[in-house]
């Protein structure tokens, strides 16, 4: 591990690169845990301070990824401090787009700390209302944002305005995040007995979803496409952020056809990673800045790849569709895994060239172990299929390839339990028998000999 020895899950599988990068990402994460002068912890994005960061190097843009990963750390102190920080006067949670309420809710599903999450509710609700005051267009019932405030310089919206950073538009990013927050707030309110607030946020979520699907769905291209705010025209290309709405299960089932592009080499599926812009667009990989600076017109970004893969795992678990398969998820995760190397050594920087396979932006110590994405959560909740549910239960539905004979995800701290998930096709690897197993403190508590989906009920 890095600066702090973390109590985190362990993962074993037939693919050594996934094992190695799983360990590497936890080590890298530990180097970004920073203890402030007040004794509380925060999580940083960069290894050295940058001009656009807030107090003590905090940046809200990647914070959802920080918490998605950090919720699996056995010591709850780090994420409780970090979530609490974002609701303090010195924090800047709206400097960049950031689904803060969804982050807290997802953390709570793993930790089970209802009293702590309940104590955050008023601040999380006020943060949502502040977003409405700052970025909500009542005429169309949608949120708007500029690419730079999504952390996506030189995205199509910015280029459409002839700028590298600006250009206001209705985007999949901010609207997905705000939908996720509204859903999370509605569920929290219902759980904690706030009847009026539960109805209010549930209505906000459904209205936003309706407006988003009506206004941003490009019928001809069958994809969610951003619109300019000044003239409401669709942008003339497909961007990977069109998959972000699935990170929170926002779209209805009929929109699943959009996923046909994720595995197509002529669109998003580069040889070495997921492109952020479709391959044949005129702006694809065009240099618009100093070489090595941030550009989102095709380069692979771990930030976007991890959100798209989170959405893909949700699609495979929560939707009826025949567009993508578990094998597709694994192949894309494997490609994402192999991006984590430089000269054969585990490495993580800013963005990656999708067709030739090299780190395009790598600013040395500044971006060493660039903490702007997730990976371990994709292995835990996607590949191994450990998925906490709203009712306190856990669904185990692995998305492993058909040629794997085993895997083990062990030492999972879930609520107050120590759980493990084991798959053993032949029963010879772990000696528990054939199939899929859930263990608590080393003892089998649920099993499926056929290796099918398991559900572990909440403790009464």
Beta strands, then each sheet from edge to edge (+ up, - down):
strand 1: 10-13
strand 2: 33-35
strand 3: 41-43
strand 4: 136-137
strand 5: 142-143
strand 6: 145-146
strand 7: 168-170
strand 8: 217-218
strand 9: 223-224
strand 10: 227-228
strand 11: 269-270
strand 12: 273-274
strand 13: 300-301
strand 14: 341-342
strand 15: 345-346
strand 16: 351-352
strand 17: 359-361
strand 18: 386-388
strand 19: 394-396
strand 20: 406-414
strand 21: 417-424
strand 22: 435-440
strand 23: 443-448
strand 24: 454-456
sheet 1: 1+ 20- 21+ 22- 23+
sheet 2: 2+ 3-
sheet 3: 4+ 5-
sheet 4: 6+ 7- 10+
sheet 5: 8+ 9-
sheet 6: 11+ 12-
sheet 7: 13+ 16- 17+
sheet 8: 14+ 15-
sheet 9: 18+ 19- 24+
end
